[in-house]
Amino acid sequence: MAQPEVKKFTQFISLSIVATASLSAETINIVEKGAKGDLLPFKASTEAGSETISSESLLFSKTDLGKVVELTGAGVPTSGGHHQDLVAKIVAISGDHMVRIRPAPGAALADAKGVYGTDNAPTFSKVLNGCRGSNNLIQVPAGNYLLVAPAHFNQDIAPIEGAVVIQRGGFQLVGEGKDRTILTDCGAWQLGQGNRAYRGFLLVCRGPVSNDYPILLKDLTLDGGVSQGNTTNHGFPASAIDGTGWDLIHSAVVDMGPPPLNSNKTFSKVRFTHWRGEEVKSVCANWDGFIKIQNCEFTDGNASGFNFSFSHEITGCLFSNLFLISEFYQAYHKHPCLFESNTATALTSGGMAINGGTGTNPPYYIQNNDFTFAATGGNGIMTCPADNLFIRNNQFHCAQFNNAIAIGCAGYQGSFWNSNIVIAGNTFTGPRNVIQLEGSGQNRSEAVCVVSNTSSGPALQVFLGGYTNSSASRVVVSGNKCLASNTMFLGGYSPQYALILTNNEYHPFQDDDGVGKTNVISVASGPLHQTVYTRPNSVYVLDDSSPSSIPYGAQLVIDNSANHLGLGYMLYPSSRKHIKPFSVKNGEVLSFYWNSSKWSTNRVKPDLSLLKNVTL
């Protein structure tokens, strides 16, 4: 399980960006090209079928002619008393507080909330695609710039046609800071082709590109234009009745189209906020590039923050008030990926979903992050399936009924199984289930190392578990510290139990017999067992009913030093009772080792080759 150095590829990319700086460059101020950062909120009174609207909060002038107006719930009726939102243009000034807009509203509202401003999509499209050279600086002064997808004005245009379609590289789009320069998408929902609800994409990077020089976005906010991004409805697609839900056509940046695509994009100090769909994503296949995201904010989203399918490096970012942190399909990435030193909090459902593993993927490193998962029942990091995944040195703060890490969870998308997964050096606080190996069949787990983690939480905590049909093999658990007063290992996977070493610190499994019967001790429950309550006729057997399931070198430590009644008992080293039993005295501790065919007191060394390449 070799671990290539993740920095090698990113350093190459950084050098390529620097190299372009020596090529031809042009500095452009977007305002000098006609852009206007004049988007403002307002309220208006409307009459159904009348083009005239009024607003006491605004003083209109002839400079407002042609501006776009968005009004919530003032558009065409749908059903059940619901309306689409209205997207219209000012066609005449009727008075200081009155204008005519077209199309006319479809609802009578006394206090409709909305925004109005210049549609800057044509200007941005012309400037970005008209750049000459390879490293153009496009300055975006302070202001709030509205950009509207053309489908809102022309139903013959597909809703997926972004407000700004980018088909070249070689530019830096730089604002004056996240709080000062804002590019705002249309937040009004309407029904487009196929009766689909949509709001529109903001920036679409569409292939084939005319050149492949790097793209940089820096010091600005990409705003989805809705007042609330993360809602209580995460169903998709968005409702054609009231527009609620996961809007698949509402994202800040989207890769789409045939190759070649922009292979090198950097986002630095960018805020993504108020989106009903994935905030950034790819809708293209069989193409890789490199995306660097540093010191950015992904907030207030009804879906995932990150859903690009390219190789990437994400560092120093905040993920907050989202449905998910990210979704990543591994099948296309050809270079190591890094998710490091990020903070995630206030997540509605779960954290990071990784799938598409092929068995030959470059490594994905998730390390040195601070995760807070408060959604009861959600998964922190989930795979279905993932390959060459390294989860290292993270802090997990979890609600009680969270699964901090779920390997092989429902929703399989791939052609291989979960393989070569290292979970090492993490701290888990609060979850009922720390690590779950859940999948079976193609979604099974193979070669999983759980090393040097620390967990604490409720009185009863499952450190390693799964389902009754979970399938796994070559699972090694070593050197972990479990601080819960009752830690459970449920490692009885098929076809092979987890190899749980005795160097794990945890409160031993307590084998009680209050009535006097035959009791089975299984290594699937961990290697350390205490017999704390026994009767004079109690009998214990070591489980060997499925010999092929027990990993070679597995150890069982039977501790009768804490027996509350001070009794001994008979212990058979086989569940068949065909071997002479041991007479275990009060205070005695016995160790047994699995040698592929039976439990023996002769020491057997397990195969720990999986641990050789585990680094913290």
C-alpha positions in Angstrom: 0.0 0.0 0.0 2.4 2.6 -1.2 1.7 6.2 -0.4 2.9 8.6 -3.1 3.8 12.0 -1.9 0.8 14.2 -2.6 2.8 17.4 -3.0 4.6 16.4 -6.1 1.7 17.0 -8.5 0.6 20.2 -6.8 4.1 21.6 -7.0 4.1 20.9 -10.7 0.8 22.7 -11.1 2.0 25.7 -9.1 5.1 26.0 -11.3 2.9 25.8 -14.4 0.9 28.8 -13.1 4.0 30.8 -12.5 5.3 29.9 -15.9 2.3 31.5 -17.6 3.0 34.8 -15.9 5.8 35.4 -18.3 3.5 35.1 -21.2 1.4 37.9 -22.7 -1.0 39.5 -20.2 -3.6 42.2 -20.2 -5.3 44.1 -17.4 -9.0 44.8 -17.7 -11.3 46.5 -15.3 -14.7 44.9 -15.9 -16.6 48.1 -15.0 -14.8 50.0 -17.8 -16.2 47.3 -20.1 -19.8 48.1 -19.0 -20.4 45.9 -16.0 -22.4 47.5 -13.1 -22.4 46.1 -9.6 -25.8 47.7 -8.8 -27.9 44.8 -7.6 -30.3 45.9 -4.8 -33.1 44.3 -2.7 -36.5 45.9 -2.8 -40.2 45.2 -2.3 -43.0 45.8 -4.8 -46.8 45.7 -5.2 -48.1 43.7 -8.2 -51.3 43.0 -9.9 -51.8 39.8 -11.9 -51.7 40.5 -15.6 -50.6 44.1 -15.2 -47.1 45.2 -16.3 -47.1 48.0 -13.8 -45.5 47.5 -10.4 -44.8 50.0 -7.6 -42.3 50.3 -4.9 -42.3 53.0 -2.2 -38.8 52.0 -1.1 -37.2 53.0 -4.5 -36.9 56.1 -6.6 -36.7 55.0 -10.2 -35.0 56.9 -13.0 -34.3 56.4 -16.7 -31.0 54.6 -15.8 -33.1 51.7 -14.6 -34.5 50.9 -18.1 -33.5 47.4 -19.1 -32.6 46.3 -15.6 -33.8 42.8 -14.5 -36.4 42.4 -11.8 -36.8 39.2 -9.7 -39.9 38.9 -7.5 -40.5 35.9 -5.3 -43.8 34.1 -5.9 -45.0 36.7 -8.5 -44.7 34.6 -11.6 -46.9 32.1 -13.5 -49.3 30.0 -11.4 -48.4 26.3 -10.9 -50.9 24.4 -8.7 -52.3 24.5 -5.2 -52.0 28.3 -5.0 -48.3 28.3 -5.7 -46.6 30.5 -8.3 -43.2 30.5 -10.0 -40.9 33.4 -9.2 -40.9 36.3 -11.7 -37.9 37.3 -13.8 -38.7 40.4 -15.9 -37.1 43.5 -17.4 -38.0 47.1 -16.8 -39.4 48.4 -20.1 -40.7 51.9 -19.0 -40.5 54.3 -16.2 -44.0 55.3 -15.2 -43.2 57.5 -12.2 -40.8 58.0 -9.3 -42.0 54.8 -7.6 -43.6 53.0 -10.6 -42.2 51.0 -13.6 -43.5 48.7 -16.2 -42.0 45.3 -16.5 -42.3 42.5 -19.1 -43.5 39.8 -18.7 -46.2 40.9 -16.4 -46.6 39.4 -12.9 -48.9 36.4 -12.5 -49.9 37.1 -9.0 -51.3 40.0 -7.0 -49.0 40.8 -4.1 -48.9 43.7 -1.8 -45.3 43.3 -0.6 -43.4 41.0 -2.9 -39.7 40.6 -2.0 -37.2 40.8 -4.8 -34.0 42.3 -6.2 -33.3 44.4 -9.3 -30.2 45.3 -11.1 -28.2 45.2 -14.4 -27.8 41.8 -16.0 -24.0 41.6 -16.4 -23.9 38.2 -17.9 -23.3 39.5 -21.5 -20.5 41.7 -20.4 -18.7 39.1 -18.3 -19.1 36.5 -21.1 -17.6 38.9 -23.7 -14.7 39.9 -21.5 -13.7 36.4 -20.3 -13.9 34.8 -23.7 -12.4 37.8 -25.5 -9.2 37.9 -23.6 -6.0 37.8 -25.5 -2.9 36.1 -24.2 -2.5 33.6 -21.4 -2.5 35.4 -18.1 -5.0 38.3 -18.2 -6.0 40.1 -15.0 -9.7 41.0 -14.9 -10.4 43.3 -12.0 -13.9 43.3 -10.5 -14.3 46.4 -8.3 -16.5 46.4 -5.2 -20.2 45.9 -6.0 -22.9 43.3 -6.4 -23.1 42.1 -10.0 -26.2 40.2 -11.2 -25.7 37.5 -13.8 -28.8 35.8 -15.2 -28.9 32.6 -17.3 -30.4 33.3 -20.7 -33.1 30.7 -20.4 -35.0 33.1 -18.1 -35.5 35.4 -21.1 -35.8 32.8 -23.9 -37.5 29.5 -23.4 -35.8 28.1 -26.5 -32.5 28.1 -24.6 -31.7 25.1 -22.4 -31.7 25.9 -18.6 -28.2 24.3 -18.3 -26.8 27.2 -20.4 -25.0 29.1 -17.7 -25.2 32.9 -17.2 -21.6 33.0 -18.2 -20.2 30.2 -20.5 -16.4 30.1 -20.4 -14.6 28.3 -23.3 -11.0 29.4 -22.7 -8.4 29.8 -20.0 -5.6 32.3 -19.3 -7.3 34.7 -17.0 -7.5 35.8 -13.3 -10.9 37.1 -12.1 -10.0 39.1 -9.0 -12.3 41.1 -6.8 -11.7 43.4 -3.8 -12.6 40.9 -1.1 -15.4 38.4 -0.3 -17.5 41.1 1.4 -17.0 43.7 -1.3 -17.2 42.0 -4.7 -20.2 39.7 -5.2 -21.3 37.9 -8.3 -24.9 37.0 -7.8 -26.8 34.3 -9.8 -30.5 34.5 -10.5 -32.2 33.2 -7.4 -35.6 33.1 -8.9 -37.0 29.7 -9.9 -39.0 29.1 -13.1 -40.1 26.1 -15.2 -38.0 25.5 -18.3 -37.8 22.9 -20.9 -39.3 19.6 -19.9 -41.3 21.4 -17.1 -38.1 21.3 -14.9 -37.7 23.8 -12.1 -34.4 25.7 -12.4 -32.6 28.8 -11.3 -29.6 28.5 -13.6 -25.8 28.0 -13.3 -23.6 31.0 -12.7 -20.3 30.1 -14.4 -20.1 27.2 -16.8 -16.6 26.0 -18.0 -17.6 24.3 -21.2 -15.4 22.2 -23.4 -13.9 22.0 -25.9 -11.8 25.0 -24.7 -9.9 27.1 -27.2 -6.8 27.1 -25.0 -5.9 25.5 -21.7 -4.1 28.1 -19.7 -4.9 28.3 -16.0 -8.0 30.1 -14.5 -7.9 31.8 -11.2 -10.8 33.2 -9.2 -9.8 35.3 -6.1 -11.2 37.6 -3.5 -14.9 37.5 -4.3 -18.2 35.9 -3.5 -20.3 33.7 -5.8 -23.8 34.1 -4.5 -26.8 31.9 -5.5 -29.2 34.7 -5.1 -31.6 32.9 -2.7 -32.3 34.2 0.8 -31.8 30.8 2.2 -29.8 28.1 0.6 -29.9 25.2 3.0 -33.6 24.3 3.6 -35.5 21.4 5.1 -36.2 19.9 1.7 -33.3 18.1 0.1 -35.2 16.1 -2.4 -34.2 16.3 -6.1 -35.0 17.5 -8.6 -36.5 20.7 -7.4 -40.3 20.8 -7.2 -42.1 21.9 -10.3 -44.9 23.2 -8.0 -43.1 25.5 -5.5 -39.4 25.3 -6.6 -38.2 23.8 -3.2 -35.6 21.0 -2.9 -32.2 20.2 -4.5 -32.0 22.3 -7.6 -29.8 20.4 -10.0 -29.4 23.5 -12.2 -28.2 25.9 -9.5 -24.5 26.0 -9.0 -21.7 28.5 -8.9 -19.2 26.8 -11.2 -19.8 23.8 -13.4 -17.6 21.8 -15.7 -19.5 20.3 -18.7 -19.2 19.5 -22.4 -16.8 17.4 -24.4 -13.0 17.5 -23.9 -10.7 19.2 -23.8 -11.9 21.1 -20.7 -10.1 23.6 -18.5 -7.6 21.4 -16.8 -6.2 23.9 -14.2 -8.5 26.1 -12.0 -7.6 27.8 -8.7 -10.0 29.3 -6.3 -8.5 31.5 -3.5 -10.4 33.4 -0.9 -13.7 32.8 -2.6 -17.0 32.5 -0.8 -19.7 30.2 -2.2 -23.1 30.8 -0.6 -26.9 30.6 -0.9 -27.1 27.7 -3.4 -29.9 25.2 -3.8 -27.7 22.7 -5.8 -24.1 21.6 -5.6 -22.0 24.7 -5.1 -19.3 23.6 -7.6 -19.5 20.4 -9.7 -18.6 18.5 -12.8 -21.2 17.0 -15.2 -18.6 15.5 -17.5 -16.9 12.1 -17.7 -13.6 10.6 -18.5 -11.5 13.8 -18.1 -9.1 14.9 -15.4 -7.5 18.2 -14.5 -6.4 19.8 -11.3 -8.4 22.1 -9.1 -6.8 24.0 -6.2 -9.1 25.5 -3.6 -7.5 27.5 -0.8 -8.9 29.6 2.0 -12.4 29.5 0.6 -15.8 29.3 2.3 -18.6 26.9 1.2 -21.7 28.0 3.2 -25.5 27.9 3.1 -26.1 25.2 0.5 -28.9 22.7 0.0 -26.6 20.1 -1.5 -22.9 19.5 -1.4 -20.2 22.2 -1.3 -17.7 20.4 -3.6 -18.6 18.0 -6.4 -15.9 18.4 -9.0 -14.5 15.1 -10.4 -11.0 16.4 -11.1 -7.9 15.8 -9.1 -7.8 18.4 -6.4 -6.2 20.1 -3.4 -8.5 21.7 -0.9 -6.8 23.4 2.1 -7.7 26.0 4.7 -11.4 26.1 3.8 -14.7 26.4 5.8 -17.6 24.2 5.1 -20.7 25.3 7.0 -24.5 25.0 6.9 -24.5 22.5 4.0 -26.3 19.3 3.3 -22.9 17.6 2.6 -19.3 18.7 2.5 -18.5 17.0 -0.7 -19.1 14.2 -3.2 -16.2 12.8 -5.2 -16.2 10.2 -7.9 -12.7 8.7 -8.0 -12.9 7.0 -11.4 -11.5 9.9 -13.4 -8.7 11.4 -11.2 -5.2 10.5 -12.2 -3.2 12.4 -9.5 -3.2 12.4 -5.7 -5.9 14.4 -4.0 -5.6 16.3 -0.8 -8.3 17.6 1.7 -6.3 19.2 4.5 -6.6 21.7 7.3 -10.3 22.4 6.7 -13.1 23.1 9.1 -16.6 21.6 8.7 -19.6 22.4 10.9 -23.4 22.7 11.0 -23.9 20.0 8.4 -27.5 18.9 7.8 -26.9 15.3 6.7 -23.3 14.1 6.6 -19.8 14.9 5.5 -17.7 13.6 2.6 -19.0 11.0 0.2 -16.4 9.2 -1.9 -17.2 6.6 -4.6 -16.2 5.4 -8.0 -13.1 3.5 -6.8 -11.4 1.4 -9.5 -8.7 -0.5 -7.6 -6.0 1.6 -9.3 -6.7 5.1 -8.0 -4.0 7.5 -6.9 -4.3 8.1 -3.2 -6.8 10.5 -1.6 -5.6 12.1 1.6 -8.1 13.5 4.2 -5.9 14.8 7.0 -5.6 17.4 9.7 -9.2 18.6 9.4 -11.7 19.5 12.1 -15.1 18.0 11.5 -18.3 18.6 13.5 -21.2 16.3 12.6 -24.3 17.1 14.4 -26.9 15.4 12.2 -28.2 12.5 14.2 -27.9 9.3 12.2 -25.7 10.8 9.5 -22.3 9.5 8.2 -19.2 11.7 8.6 -17.0 10.2 5.9 -18.7 7.6 3.7 -17.5 5.5 0.8 -19.3 3.4 -1.8 -16.7 2.4 -2.9 -13.4 4.2 -2.3 -9.8 3.1 -3.2 -6.5 4.2 -1.7 -8.1 6.4 0.9 -6.0 7.8 3.8 -8.0 9.4 6.7 -5.3 10.7 9.0 -5.0 13.0 12.0 -8.4 14.5 11.9 -10.7 15.7 14.7 -14.2 14.2 14.6 -16.9 15.8 16.9 -20.1 13.8 16.5 -23.7 13.6 17.6 -24.4 10.5 19.6 -26.0 8.5 16.8 -23.5 9.4 14.1 -21.4 7.0 12.2 -18.1 8.9 12.1 -16.8 6.8 9.2 -18.9 4.4 7.1 -17.1 2.2 4.6 -19.3 0.6 2.0 -22.4 2.5 2.8 -25.6 2.3 0.6 -25.5 3.9 -2.8 -22.8 1.9 -4.6 -21.3 3.7 -7.6 -18.3 2.0 -9.1 -16.6 -1.0 -10.6 -14.5 -2.3 -7.7 -14.7 -2.6 -4.0 -13.5 -0.5 -1.0 -9.8 -1.2 -0.9 -6.6 0.0 0.7 -8.1 2.3 3.3 -6.1 3.7 6.2 -7.8 5.3 9.2 -5.0 6.5 11.5 -4.2 9.1 14.2 -7.7 10.5 14.4 -9.6 11.6 17.4 -13.3 10.8 17.6 -15.5 12.4 20.2 -19.2 11.5 20.7 -20.3 9.0 18.1 -22.2 5.8 19.0 -20.4 4.1 16.0 -16.9 5.1 15.2 -16.0 3.0 12.2 -18.6 0.9 10.3 -17.8 -1.5 7.5 -21.2 -1.8 6.1 -21.0 -3.1 2.5 -21.2 -6.5 0.9 -20.7 -7.9 -2.6 -19.1 -5.3 -4.8 -19.3 -2.8 -2.0 -17.3 -5.0 0.4 -14.1 -3.9 2.2 -10.6 -5.2 1.7 -7.3 -4.2 3.2 -8.4 -1.7 5.9 -6.0 -0.5 8.6 -7.3 1.2 11.7 -4.3 2.4 13.6 -3.5 4.7 16.6 -6.9 6.5 16.8 -8.5 7.8 20.0 -12.2 7.6 20.7 -14.5 8.8 23.5 -18.2 9.2 23.8 -21.3 7.6 25.2 -21.1 4.9 27.8 -21.7 2.3 25.0 -19.6 2.9 21.9 -19.0 0.6 18.9 -15.5 1.3 17.8 -15.6 -1.1 14.9 -18.8 -2.5 13.6 -21.1 -3.2 10.6 -24.2 -5.1 9.6 -25.0 -8.8 9.9 -24.2 -9.3 6.2 -21.1 -7.0 6.1 -18.3 -8.4 3.9 -14.7 -7.7 4.6 -11.2 -9.2 4.6 -7.7 -8.2 5.7 -8.9 -5.7 8.3 -6.2 -4.9 10.9 -7.0 -2.9 14.1 -3.9 -1.8 16.1 -2.8 0.6 18.8 -6.1 2.4 19.2 -7.2 4.0 22.5 -10.9 3.6 23.3 -12.0 5.7 26.3 -15.7 4.8 26.5 -16.7 2.8 29.5 -18.1 0.1 27.4 -16.4 -0.3 24.0 -17.6 -2.9 21.6 -15.9 -4.5 18.6 -18.3 -6.2 16.2 -15.7 -7.5 13.7 -17.4 -10.7 12.7 -17.2 -10.0 9.0 -17.5 -12.5 6.2 -15.4 -14.0 4.8 -12.8 -12.9 7.4 -13.1 -11.4 10.9 -11.1 -8.3 11.7 -7.7 -8.9 13.2 -7.9 -6.8 16.4 -4.6 -6.8 18.2 -4.1 -6.8 22.0 -2.3 -3.5 21.8 -5.6 -1.7 21.5 -6.5 0.0 24.8 -10.1 -0.5 25.8 -12.3 -1.9 28.5 -12.4 -5.6 27.8 -15.5 -7.4 26.6 -17.4 -8.7 29.7 -18.6 -12.3 29.4 -21.3 -12.8 32.0 -23.0 -16.0 33.0 -25.5 -15.5 35.8 -27.3 -18.8 35.4 -24.7 -21.4 34.7 -24.6 -22.4 31.0 -22.3 -22.9 28.1 -20.9 -19.5 26.9 -19.1 -18.8 23.6 -16.2 -16.4 23.5 -15.5 -15.0 20.0 -12.5 -13.1 18.7 -15.0 -11.1 16.6 -15.8 -9.2 19.8 -12.2 -8.3 20.2 -9.2 -10.1 21.8 -9.7 -9.0 25.4 -12.4 -10.8 27.5 -13.2 -10.7 31.2 -15.3 -13.3 32.9 -16.9 -11.2 35.6 -19.9 -13.3 36.7 -19.8 -17.1 36.7 -21.6 -20.0 38.4 -20.2 -23.3 39.7 -21.5 -25.0 36.6 -20.4 -22.3 34.1 -18.6 -23.5 30.9 -16.8 -21.4 28.4 -15.8 -22.3 24.8 -13.6 -20.5 22.3 -15.4 -20.1 19.1 -13.9 -22.0 16.1 -17.2 -22.8 14.3 -16.0 -20.9 11.2 -12.2 -21.6 11.0 -11.7 -19.9 7.7 -13.1 -16.7 9.1 -10.6 -16.3 11.9 -7.4 -14.5 10.8 -4.1 -16.3 11.3 -2.4 -15.1 14.5 -5.5 -13.8 16.1 -5.3 -13.7 19.9 -7.7 -14.2 22.7 -6.9 -13.1 26.2 -9.2 -14.6 28.8 -9.1 -12.8 32.1 -10.7 -14.3 35.2 -9.0 -11.8 37.6 -12.2 -9.7 38.1 -14.7 -12.5 38.8 -17.1 -11.0 41.3 -17.9 -14.4 42.9 -14.3 -15.6 42.9 -15.1 -18.7 41.0 -13.2 -20.7 38.4 -14.7 -22.6 35.4 -14.0 -25.0 32.6 -12.8 -23.5 29.3 -12.8 -25.5 26.1 -10.5 -24.2 23.3 -13.1 -25.3 20.8 -16.8 -24.8 20.5 -17.1 -28.5 19.8 -15.8 -29.5 23.2 -13.8 -32.3 21.7 -10.5 -31.1 23.2 -9.5 -31.3 26.8 -10.6 -28.2 28.7 -8.6 -25.8 30.7 -9.5 -25.4 34.4 -9.4 -21.6 34.8 -8.8 -20.6 38.4 -9.9 -17.3 40.0 -7.4 -14.6 39.2 -5.9 -16.5 36.2 -5.3 -15.0 32.8 -4.8 -17.2 29.7 -3.8 -16.3 26.2 -4.7 -18.3 23.1 -3.5 -17.9 19.4 -5.2 -19.0 16.2 -2.9 -21.2 14.0 -5.3 -21.6 11.1 -6.9 -24.8 12.5 -7.2 -24.4 16.2 -6.8 -22.2 19.3 -3.5 -22.9 21.0 -1.4 -21.5 23.8 1.6 -21.5 21.5 2.3 -18.0 20.3 1.6 -17.4 16.6 2.7 -14.2 14.8 0.0 -12.6 12.7 0.6 -11.1 9.2 1.0 -7.4 9.8 2.4 -6.5 6.4 -0.6 -4.1 5.9 0.8 -1.9 8.6 4.2 -1.3 7.1 3.3 1.7 5.1 1.0 3.3 7.6 2.3 6.8 8.4 0.8 9.4 10.7 
